[in-house]
Amino acid sequence: MQIACKLSALIKHEPAMKVFMTRNDDVFIPLKVRVAKARKQCADLFVSINANAFTSRAASGSSVFALSIKGATSSAAKFLV
């Protein structure tokens, strides 16, 4: 949640951009609900920041999921298109 808030603050300083947070607390909201909220705002971009599970504190790095409009490969991705 801290990362999302920091990113939100950075984006708010961009003159042609507006931020809409789908949640304000560190609580679970299903992906379908977050997407519906973004669509209601007519969002041009949907960013979801997640903490993946790990078994070692030494784990580091990041992953990126980009949805292809031409071919969703999972049922969750097909829902987003």
Summary of the structure (lengths in Angstrom):
residues: 81
radius of gyration: 14.4
end to end distance: 25.4
largest distance: 41.2
contacts: 110
relative contact order: 0.12
helix: 33%
strand: 0%
